[in-house]
Amino acid sequence: MNMFKIKPSKFTEICGWYGMVALILAYALASFGVLSAGGAVFQTLNFTGSIGIMIDAFSKQIIQVALLNIFWASIGLIVLIKFLIG
């Protein structure tokens, strides 16, 4: 039974693929010095990427991955809010 009411679909699959690409891109760009790990672009890629993976993980009932990405997204969101409020 899907306790999160998200059914696997083309949309959830695309979210998962986007999330994977966004997280790898953020990590690679920061590792090669193209982006600052504390910068808004890095944090945005991490936040949106983790949301994408979270959607796909919930649809497939992979709770460990979903939970990891809840924390990952929360950290990214907190940092993005700090950027916005100065």
C-alpha positions as CSV (number, residue, x, y, z in Angstrom):
1,M,0.0,0.0,0.0
2,N,1.3,3.4,-1.0
3,M,1.0,5.4,2.3
4,F,2.1,8.7,0.6
5,K,-0.5,8.5,-2.2
6,I,2.1,9.1,-4.9
7,K,1.9,6.6,-7.7
8,P,4.9,5.9,-9.9
9,S,4.5,7.7,-13.2
10,K,6.4,9.3,-16.0
11,F,6.4,12.5,-13.9
12,T,7.9,10.9,-10.8
13,E,10.5,9.2,-13.0
14,I,11.5,12.5,-14.6
15,C,11.7,14.1,-11.1
16,G,14.1,11.4,-10.0
17,W,16.3,11.8,-13.1
18,Y,16.3,15.6,-12.7
19,G,17.2,15.2,-9.0
20,M,20.1,12.9,-9.8
21,V,21.5,15.2,-12.5
22,A,21.1,18.3,-10.3
23,L,22.9,16.7,-7.3
24,I,25.8,15.4,-9.4
25,L,26.1,18.7,-11.2
26,A,26.2,20.7,-8.0
27,Y,28.8,18.4,-6.5
28,A,30.9,18.3,-9.6
29,L,30.8,22.1,-10.1
30,A,31.7,22.8,-6.5
31,S,34.4,20.2,-6.5
32,F,36.1,21.7,-9.6
33,G,35.8,25.2,-8.2
34,V,33.2,26.4,-10.7
35,L,30.6,27.1,-7.9
36,S,31.0,28.0,-4.3
37,A,29.5,25.3,-2.0
38,G,28.0,28.1,0.0
39,G,26.5,29.9,-3.0
40,A,22.9,30.2,-4.0
41,V,23.2,28.2,-7.2
42,F,24.8,25.3,-5.4
43,Q,22.1,25.3,-2.7
44,T,19.3,25.7,-5.3
45,L,20.6,22.7,-7.2
46,N,20.8,20.7,-4.0
47,F,17.4,21.7,-2.8
48,T,15.6,21.1,-6.1
49,G,17.5,17.9,-6.8
50,S,16.7,16.4,-3.5
51,I,13.0,17.3,-3.9
52,G,13.1,15.5,-7.3
53,I,14.6,12.4,-5.8
54,M,12.3,12.5,-2.8
55,I,9.2,12.5,-5.1
56,D,10.5,9.5,-7.0
57,A,11.5,7.7,-3.8
58,F,8.1,8.2,-2.2
59,S,6.4,7.0,-5.3
60,K,8.4,3.8,-5.2
61,Q,8.1,3.5,-1.4
62,I,11.9,3.7,-0.8
63,I,11.6,5.3,2.6
64,Q,15.3,5.5,3.4
65,V,16.0,7.5,0.2
66,A,13.0,9.7,0.8
67,L,14.0,10.4,4.4
68,L,17.6,11.2,3.4
69,N,16.3,13.7,0.9
70,I,13.9,15.3,3.3
71,F,16.9,16.2,5.4
72,W,18.9,17.2,2.3
73,A,16.2,19.5,1.1
74,S,15.7,21.0,4.5
75,I,19.3,22.0,4.8
76,G,19.2,23.5,1.3
77,L,16.0,25.4,2.1
78,I,17.3,26.8,5.3
79,V,20.4,28.1,3.6
80,L,18.3,29.6,0.7
81,I,16.1,31.3,3.3
82,K,19.2,32.7,4.9
83,F,20.2,34.1,1.5
84,L,16.8,35.8,1.1
85,I,16.7,37.4,4.5
86,G,20.3,38.5,4.4
